[in-house]
Amino acid sequence: MSEGRLVYSTELGRIKQQDEQPQQEVKLFKDGHIRIERQTKGRKGKGVMLVVGIDPEQHDLKKLAKVLKSKMGQGGAVKDGVIEIQGDDREKLKGLLIAQGFKVKIAGG
């Protein structure tokens, strides 16, 4: 049975609902540094580097991820305000981010 909400109108086209996509909270750090974390959980042992703490209102995460992926020679993605880069060369990634003007810390082991 139908819920009774309007999803399409011949006059307006597709109707977007206001509360369908809740805004994601982005993890920002008080010291102004961004963190590079390593994660293997749920990835069948293959590691990815997570770049956490970049404010998406000040920086275009997709453009930054594209630059980092091309310079690292790796794949990756942007998910929930976090840039994921495949592999585990955190020192090289740190150097690239510092060259972009960020203050960077390597987090985790």
Secondary structure, DSSP 8 states (H G I E B T S, - for coil): ---S---EETTTEE---TTSS--------TTS-EEEEEE-TTTTT--EEEEE---TTTS-HHHHHHHHHHHHT--EEEETTEEEEES--HHHHHHHHHHTT--EEE---
